[in-house]
Amino acid sequence: MDLLSILIAFSIVCGATTNVEQIDQPTTTRYTSYKRELKDVDRCKCEGVEVGFVKISAREGTDEILGATIVGPTAGDMISAITLCSKWCN
C-alpha cells in the first residue's frame, strides 16, 4: 500500500514540531530522523495494524525530540505521548 492509499484509508496524519524553520535549516540544527513502519511493531501486529509509520526527528547526538510525524489508524493517540515526551523529557 502506498502513502496516498494510507492517507485516504485512514485520514489520520499527526505531526508535532518545536520549530519547523529551525529543523529545515541544517546549518542551525543538526538532526537525525528515525522511521519505523507500524507493521514491524509487535503491538501493532497484535492489533492488526499493517500500514503506517512513525518518524521522529531528534537533535543529533542527543535524545531531544524536535518533531514527529505519525501516519496510521491510531496516530491521534500516539502523537500525544510524543508531545508529552518532547515537552517534559527534553
ROVEXGU-22554 format. One line per 2 residues: number of its first residue (from 1); their letters; for each residue x, y, z of N, C-alpha, C, CB. Coordinates in Angstrom, 1 decimal, m for minus. Glycine has a CB too. Example, Ala and Ser with C-alpha at 12.3 -4.5 7.8 and 13.67 -1.06 7.14 Angstrom:
1 = as = 13.2,m5.7,7.8,12.3,m4.5,7.8,13.2,m3.3,7.8,11.3,m4.5,9.0; 12.8,m2.2,7.1,13.7,m1.1,7.1,12.9,0.0,7.9,14.1,m0.6,5.7
//
This chain:
1 = md = 0.8,m1.2,0.0,0.0,0.0,0.0,0.9,1.2,0.0,m1.0,0.0,1.2; 0.6,2.2,m0.9,1.4,3.4,m0.9,0.9,4.4,0.0,1.5,3.9,m2.4
3 = ll = 1.7,5.5,0.2,1.3,6.6,1.2,0.0,7.2,0.9,2.4,7.6,1.2; m0.3,7.5,m0.4,m1.6,8.1,m0.7,m2.8,7.2,m0.3,m1.6,8.4,m2.2
5 = si = m2.6,5.9,m0.5,m3.7,5.0,m0.1,m3.9,5.0,1.4,m3.3,3.5,m0.6; m2.8,5.0,2.1,m2.9,5.1,3.6,m3.6,6.3,4.0,m1.4,5.1,4.2
7 = li = m3.2,7.5,3.4,m3.9,8.7,3.8,m5.4,8.7,3.5,m3.2,9.9,3.1; m5.8,8.1,2.4,m7.2,8.1,2.0,m7.9,7.1,3.0,m7.3,7.6,0.6
9 = af = m7.3,6.0,3.2,m7.9,4.9,4.1,m8.1,5.4,5.5,m7.1,3.6,4.0; m7.1,6.0,6.1,m7.1,6.3,7.5,m7.5,7.8,7.8,m5.8,6.1,8.1
11 = si = m7.1,8.7,6.9,m7.3,10.1,7.1,m6.8,10.6,8.4,m8.8,10.4,7.0; m5.8,9.9,8.9,m5.2,10.3,10.2,m3.7,10.5,10.0,m5.5,9.3,11.3
13 = vc = m3.3,11.7,10.0,m1.9,12.1,10.0,m1.7,13.1,11.1,m1.5,12.7,8.5; m0.7,12.9,11.9,m0.4,13.8,13.0,1.0,14.2,13.0,m0.8,13.1,14.4
15 = ga = 1.3,15.4,13.4,2.6,15.9,13.4,2.8,16.9,14.6,3.0,16.6,12.1; 4.0,16.9,15.1,4.4,17.9,16.1,5.8,18.3,15.9,4.1,17.3,17.5
17 = tt = 6.1,19.6,16.0,7.5,20.0,15.9,7.7,21.2,16.9,7.8,20.5,14.5; 8.9,21.4,17.3,9.2,22.5,18.1,9.4,23.8,17.3,10.5,22.3,18.9
19 = nv = 9.9,23.7,16.1,10.1,24.8,15.3,10.5,24.4,13.9,11.2,25.8,15.9; 9.6,24.4,13.0,9.8,23.8,11.6,10.9,24.5,10.9,8.5,23.9,10.8
21 = eq = 11.0,25.8,11.0,12.0,26.6,10.4,13.4,26.2,10.8,11.8,28.1,10.6; 13.5,25.9,12.1,14.8,25.5,12.7,15.2,24.2,12.2,14.7,25.5,14.2
23 = id = 14.3,23.2,12.1,14.6,21.9,11.6,15.0,21.9,10.1,13.4,21.0,11.8; 14.3,22.8,9.3,14.6,22.8,7.9,16.0,23.5,7.5,13.5,23.6,7.2
25 = qp = 16.6,24.1,8.5,17.9,24.7,8.3,19.0,23.9,8.9,17.9,26.2,8.8; 19.7,23.0,8.2,20.7,22.1,8.8,21.9,22.9,9.3,21.2,21.1,7.7
27 = tt = 22.1,24.1,8.9,23.2,24.9,9.5,22.9,25.3,10.9,23.5,26.1,8.6; 21.6,25.5,11.2,21.2,25.9,12.6,21.1,24.7,13.5,19.8,26.6,12.5
29 = tr = 20.5,23.6,13.1,20.3,22.5,13.9,20.6,21.2,13.1,18.8,22.4,14.5; 21.5,20.4,13.6,21.8,19.1,13.0,20.9,18.1,13.7,23.3,18.7,13.2
31 = yt = 20.2,17.3,12.9,19.2,16.3,13.5,19.3,15.0,12.8,17.8,16.9,13.4; 18.8,14.0,13.4,18.7,12.6,12.9,17.3,12.2,12.9,19.7,11.7,13.7
33 = sy = 16.8,11.6,11.9,15.4,11.1,11.8,15.4,9.6,11.9,14.7,11.6,10.6; 14.5,9.1,12.7,14.3,7.7,12.9,12.9,7.3,12.4,14.5,7.2,14.4
35 = kr = 12.8,6.3,11.5,11.5,5.9,11.0,11.2,4.5,11.3,11.4,6.2,9.5; 10.0,4.2,11.7,9.6,2.8,12.0,8.3,2.5,11.4,9.6,2.5,13.5
37 = el = 8.2,1.5,10.6,6.9,1.0,10.0,6.1,0.4,11.1,7.2,0.1,8.8; 4.8,0.7,11.1,3.9,0.1,12.1,3.8,m1.4,12.0,2.6,0.7,12.1
39 = kd = 4.0,m1.9,10.8,3.9,m3.4,10.6,5.0,m4.2,11.3,3.9,m3.7,9.1; 6.0,m3.4,11.7,7.2,m4.1,12.4,7.1,m3.9,13.9,8.5,m3.5,11.9
41 = vd = 6.0,m3.3,14.4,5.9,m3.2,15.8,5.0,m4.3,16.4,5.3,m1.7,16.2; 5.4,m4.9,17.4,4.7,m6.1,18.0,3.2,m5.7,18.4,5.4,m6.6,19.2
43 = rc = 3.0,m4.6,19.0,1.7,m4.2,19.5,0.8,m4.0,18.3,1.7,m3.0,20.3; 1.3,m3.4,17.2,0.5,m3.2,16.0,0.2,m4.5,15.3,1.3,m2.3,15.0
45 = kc = 1.1,m5.5,15.4,0.8,m6.8,14.8,m0.4,m7.4,15.6,2.1,m7.7,14.9; m0.4,m7.3,16.9,m1.4,m7.9,17.7,m2.8,m7.2,17.4,m1.1,m7.8,19.2
47 = eg = m2.7,m5.9,17.1,m4.0,m5.2,16.9,m4.4,m5.2,15.4,m3.8,m3.7,17.3; m3.6,m5.8,14.6,m3.9,m6.0,13.2,m3.6,m4.8,12.3,m5.4,m6.3,13.0
49 = ve = m2.8,m3.9,12.8,m2.4,m2.7,12.0,m1.2,m3.1,11.1,m1.9,m1.5,13.0; m1.4,m2.9,9.8,m0.4,m3.4,8.9,0.2,m2.3,8.1,m1.0,m4.4,7.9
51 = vg = m0.4,m1.1,8.1,0.2,0.0,7.3,0.3,1.3,8.2,m0.7,0.4,6.1; 1.3,2.1,7.8,1.5,3.4,8.6,3.0,3.4,9.1,0.6,3.5,9.8
53 = fv = 3.3,4.6,9.6,4.7,4.7,10.1,4.8,5.8,11.2,5.7,5.0,9.0; 5.9,5.8,11.9,6.2,6.8,12.9,7.6,7.3,12.5,6.1,6.3,14.4
55 = ki = 7.7,8.6,12.4,9.1,9.2,12.1,9.3,10.3,13.2,9.1,9.8,10.6; 10.4,10.1,13.9,10.8,11.1,14.9,12.2,11.7,14.6,10.9,10.4,16.3
57 = sa = 12.2,13.0,14.7,13.5,13.7,14.4,14.0,14.3,15.7,13.3,14.9,13.4; 15.3,14.0,16.0,15.9,14.4,17.3,17.2,15.1,17.0,16.2,13.1,18.2
59 = re = 17.5,16.0,17.9,18.8,16.8,17.8,19.9,15.8,17.8,18.9,17.8,18.9; 20.8,15.9,16.8,21.9,15.0,16.6,22.7,14.9,17.9,22.8,15.4,15.4
61 = gt = 23.0,13.6,18.3,23.8,13.4,19.5,23.1,13.5,20.8,25.0,14.3,19.5; 21.8,13.8,20.8,21.0,13.9,22.0,19.7,13.1,21.8,20.7,15.4,22.4
63 = de = 18.9,13.1,22.9,17.6,12.5,22.8,16.5,13.5,22.8,17.3,11.5,23.9; 16.8,14.8,22.4,15.9,15.9,22.4,15.0,15.8,21.1,16.6,17.3,22.4
65 = il = 13.7,15.6,21.3,12.8,15.4,20.2,12.5,16.8,19.6,11.5,14.7,20.6; 12.8,16.9,18.3,12.5,18.2,17.6,11.1,18.1,16.8,13.6,18.5,16.6
67 = ga = 10.7,16.9,16.4,9.5,16.8,15.7,9.2,15.3,15.5,9.5,17.5,14.4; 7.9,15.1,15.1,7.4,13.8,14.8,6.3,13.8,13.8,7.0,13.0,16.1
69 = ti = 6.2,12.7,13.0,5.1,12.5,12.1,4.6,11.1,12.3,5.5,12.8,10.6; 3.3,11.0,12.4,2.7,9.6,12.5,1.6,9.5,11.5,2.2,9.4,14.0
71 = vg = 1.6,8.4,10.7,0.6,8.1,9.8,0.0,6.7,10.2,1.1,8.1,8.3; m1.2,6.6,10.5,m1.8,5.3,10.8,m3.1,5.5,11.5,m0.9,4.5,11.7
73 = pt = m3.8,4.4,11.8,m5.2,4.4,12.3,m5.2,5.0,13.7,m5.8,3.0,12.3; m4.2,4.9,14.5,m4.2,5.4,15.9,m3.2,6.5,16.1,m3.9,4.2,16.9
75 = ag = m2.9,7.3,15.0,m2.0,8.4,15.0,m2.3,9.4,16.1,m1.9,9.0,13.7; m3.6,9.7,16.2,m4.1,10.7,17.2,m3.7,10.3,18.7,m5.5,10.9,17.1
77 = dm = m3.8,9.0,18.9,m3.5,8.5,20.3,m2.0,8.5,20.5,m4.0,7.1,20.5; m1.2,8.2,19.5,0.2,8.1,19.7,0.9,9.4,19.7,0.8,7.3,18.5
79 = is = 0.4,10.4,19.0,1.1,11.7,19.0,1.1,12.4,20.3,0.4,12.6,17.9; 0.1,12.1,21.1,0.0,12.8,22.5,1.2,12.3,23.3,m1.3,12.4,23.2
81 = ai = 1.6,11.0,23.2,2.7,10.5,24.0,4.0,11.2,23.6,2.8,9.0,23.9; 4.2,11.4,22.3,5.4,12.0,21.7,5.4,13.5,22.1,5.5,11.9,20.2
83 = tl = 4.2,14.2,22.1,4.2,15.6,22.5,4.6,15.7,24.0,2.8,16.1,22.3; 4.1,14.8,24.8,4.5,14.9,26.2,6.0,14.7,26.4,3.7,13.8,27.1
85 = cs = 6.5,13.7,25.7,8.0,13.5,25.8,8.8,14.6,25.3,8.4,12.2,24.9; 8.4,15.3,24.2,9.1,16.4,23.7,9.1,17.6,24.6,8.6,16.8,22.3
87 = kw = 8.0,17.7,25.3,7.8,18.9,26.2,8.5,18.7,27.6,6.3,19.2,26.5; 8.3,17.5,28.2,8.8,17.2,29.5,10.1,16.4,29.7,7.7,16.5,30.3
89 = cn = 10.5,15.7,28.6,11.7,14.9,28.7,12.9,15.5,28.2,11.4,13.6,28.0; 12.8,16.7,27.5,14.0,17.3,26.9,14.7,18.2,27.9,13.6,18.1,25.6
//
